[in-house]
Amino acid sequence: MPCLGPLQLLLRIRQRPAKSWKTYTLEEFLERVEQGDAAAVKSFLDAGMDVNARDKYDKTALMQAAKRGHTKTVEALLANGADVNAIYFFLGETALMMAAAEGHAKTVEALLANGADVNTLNRLGNTALELAAEQASYSTGSEGHAEIVRLLKGNLNIAYTPEEFLTCVEQGDAVAVKSFLDAGTNANAKDDRNWPALTLASKRGHTKTVEALLARGARVNVKDNNGVTALIWAADEGHTKTVEALLASGADVNAENNGGDTALMIATGEGHAEILQLLKKAGAKE
């Protein structure tokens, strides 16, 4: 074999074929997914790779692609049977939640078109819509997040009846409640006991729902048949955050029920020390 000079040796090295990625290992597959190499991903799947394979952190390939907004890769995985509603065990998140949180509207569309469940809750009790809406509310939120909010609201499966509205209020489903309100439902609707929506939410400590109702015109000092206001109910049940929200919206701290009891009297009887401080600071009379 003739001795090669430096130039000839360099040329020989450059002419060598690059290392092939077609080793079809799980690691190589997931790497191509993360890179958004849809063509390579399809080759892996054609070769028999498990479309629902998970990485060492328990995330599926679909989750990895969705989180990064690789829509073509997402579509390739879904076309080959990827579980669109698989759960990431650690946080309880789905691919839809990951795409929504990151602001990838096109990816969200692809997931919705393939049956992604918009009502799934993560371990913190948040839906994909809530995650997107939270990001959209920040100054750093993208147009993608705003578009995702519109997409997800349009896919909520809700019957817009007063009964369904009040059920969502009692359950503390703030996202659904907002959708009802957007559709024209009266924020001051009452159940068959004459309890206003705000009372139902306040009694159960559903602060986000309380805030949604107040933002859409719920009367903060409305009373039930026993003269009990939302503030009195929240104070009675010990819901500190709800009490704060009601006070911030102008709740009458000295309102009395039909028996002459105020929120302060009732909170004192129940021993809710933190609420007592809030009420006194707001001007409650002893």
Secondary structure, 3 states (H helix, E strand, C coil): CCCCCHHHHHHHHHHCCCCCCCCCCHHHHHHHHHHCCHHHHHHHHHCCCCCCCECCCCCEHHHHHHHHCCHHHHHHHHHCCCCCCCCECCCCECHHHHHHHHCCHHHHHHHHHCCCCCCCCCCCCCCHHHHHHHHHHCCCCCHHHHHHHHHHHHCCCCCCCHHHHHHHHHHCCHHHHHHHHHCCCCCCCECCCCCEHHHHHHHCCCHHHHHHHHHCCCCCCCECCCCCEHHHHHHHHCCHHHHHHHHHCCCCCCCECCCCCEHHHHHHHHCCHHHHHHHHHCCCCC
